[in-house]
Amino acid sequence: MISCLDSLCRHRYLCCMNLVRRTIEIDATTDTRLSEMAAERGQDIAAVLAEAVALLDSVIDIAGPDIAEDRRRLDTFKQTGLAVPLNEVKAWVASWGSAEELTPPAPRKIR
Protein backbone atom coordinates (compact mmCIF):
# COMPACT_ATOMS: atom_id res chain seq x y z
CA MET A 1 0.00 0.00 0.00
CA ILE A 2 1.35 3.43 -0.90
CA SER A 3 0.70 6.24 1.52
CA CYS A 4 -0.18 9.74 0.38
CA LEU A 5 3.25 11.07 1.33
CA ASP A 6 4.92 8.36 -0.78
CA SER A 7 2.89 9.03 -3.92
CA LEU A 8 2.26 11.78 -6.41
CA CYS A 9 -0.09 13.57 -4.04
CA ARG A 10 2.95 14.56 -1.98
CA HIS A 11 3.27 17.73 -4.03
CA ARG A 12 -0.38 18.59 -3.46
CA TYR A 13 0.03 17.82 0.24
CA LEU A 14 2.78 20.41 0.58
CA CYS A 15 0.96 22.96 -1.57
CA CYS A 16 -2.13 22.70 0.60
CA MET A 17 -0.24 23.14 3.85
CA ASN A 18 -0.26 26.49 5.60
CA LEU A 19 3.43 27.18 5.03
CA VAL A 20 5.41 29.05 7.67
CA ARG A 21 8.97 30.23 7.18
CA ARG A 22 11.32 29.21 10.01
CA THR A 23 15.03 29.58 10.45
CA ILE A 24 16.69 26.69 12.25
CA GLU A 25 20.29 25.98 13.11
CA ILE A 26 21.58 22.48 12.38
CA ASP A 27 25.05 21.02 12.21
CA ALA A 28 26.81 20.51 8.87
CA THR A 29 26.40 16.71 8.97
CA THR A 30 22.64 16.99 9.42
CA ASP A 31 22.43 19.58 6.66
CA THR A 32 24.34 17.30 4.30
CA ARG A 33 22.13 14.33 5.15
CA LEU A 34 18.95 16.37 4.67
CA SER A 35 20.18 17.49 1.26
CA GLU A 36 21.06 13.90 0.30
CA MET A 37 17.68 12.58 1.44
CA ALA A 38 15.85 15.31 -0.47
CA ALA A 39 17.82 14.56 -3.63
CA GLU A 40 17.26 10.79 -3.28
CA ARG A 41 13.51 11.35 -2.99
CA GLY A 42 13.23 14.13 -5.55
CA GLN A 43 11.83 16.41 -2.83
CA ASP A 44 12.82 19.66 -1.29
CA ILE A 45 14.19 19.76 2.24
CA ALA A 46 10.90 21.10 3.63
CA ALA A 47 9.10 17.96 2.42
CA VAL A 48 11.73 15.70 3.99
CA LEU A 49 11.43 17.56 7.29
CA ALA A 50 7.62 17.41 7.17
CA GLU A 51 7.75 13.63 6.67
CA ALA A 52 10.33 13.26 9.45
CA VAL A 53 8.17 15.20 11.90
CA ALA A 54 5.07 13.19 10.91
CA LEU A 55 7.01 9.95 11.45
CA LEU A 56 8.39 11.13 14.79
CA ASP A 57 4.91 12.17 15.89
CA SER A 58 3.60 8.70 15.03
CA VAL A 59 6.15 6.88 17.19
CA ILE A 60 6.88 9.24 20.09
CA ASP A 61 4.43 10.14 22.83
CA ILE A 62 5.11 13.84 23.16
CA ALA A 63 3.02 13.94 26.34
CA GLY A 64 5.99 12.40 28.07
CA PRO A 65 7.19 9.07 29.33
CA ASP A 66 5.08 6.89 31.56
CA ILE A 67 7.45 6.84 34.52
CA ALA A 68 5.21 4.51 36.54
CA GLU A 69 5.23 1.96 33.70
CA ASP A 70 9.02 2.26 33.35
CA ARG A 71 9.44 1.74 37.10
CA ARG A 72 7.09 -1.29 37.05
CA ARG A 73 9.06 -2.88 34.21
CA LEU A 74 12.39 -2.20 35.93
CA ASP A 75 11.09 -3.72 39.16
CA THR A 76 9.91 -6.79 37.25
CA PHE A 77 13.34 -7.13 35.63
CA LYS A 78 15.07 -6.80 39.00
CA GLN A 79 12.85 -9.57 40.39
CA THR A 80 13.03 -11.97 37.44
CA GLY A 81 16.20 -11.09 35.53
CA LEU A 82 14.20 -11.67 32.34
CA ALA A 83 14.85 -9.40 29.37
CA VAL A 84 15.54 -9.36 25.65
CA PRO A 85 19.06 -8.30 24.63
CA LEU A 86 19.10 -5.16 22.49
CA ASN A 87 21.03 -6.80 19.63
CA GLU A 88 18.23 -9.38 19.30
CA VAL A 89 15.57 -6.66 19.21
CA LYS A 90 17.56 -4.78 16.55
CA ALA A 91 17.91 -7.91 14.41
CA TRP A 92 14.19 -8.62 14.74
CA VAL A 93 13.21 -5.06 13.77
CA ALA A 94 15.68 -5.04 10.86
CA SER A 95 14.01 -8.20 9.50
CA TRP A 96 10.53 -6.66 9.34
CA GLY A 97 9.09 -6.79 5.84
CA SER A 98 11.79 -9.12 4.54
CA ALA A 99 11.26 -12.61 3.18
CA GLU A 100 13.16 -13.92 6.22
CA GLU A 101 11.32 -11.98 8.93
CA LEU A 102 12.33 -13.15 12.38
CA THR A 103 9.92 -14.06 15.14
CA PRO A 104 9.89 -11.70 18.12
CA PRO A 105 12.71 -12.58 20.52
CA ALA A 106 11.62 -14.13 23.79
CA PRO A 107 12.70 -12.75 27.16
CA ARG A 108 15.26 -14.85 28.97
CA LYS A 109 17.50 -14.61 32.04
CA ILE A 110 20.29 -12.25 31.17
CA ARG A 111 21.88 -11.69 34.57
Secondary structure, DSSP 8 states (H G I E B T S, - for coil): ---GGGSTHHHHHHHHS----------HHHHHHHHHHHHHHT--HHHHHHHHHHHHHHH--TT---HHHHHHHHHHHHHH-EE--HHHHHHHHHHTTSTT-------EE--
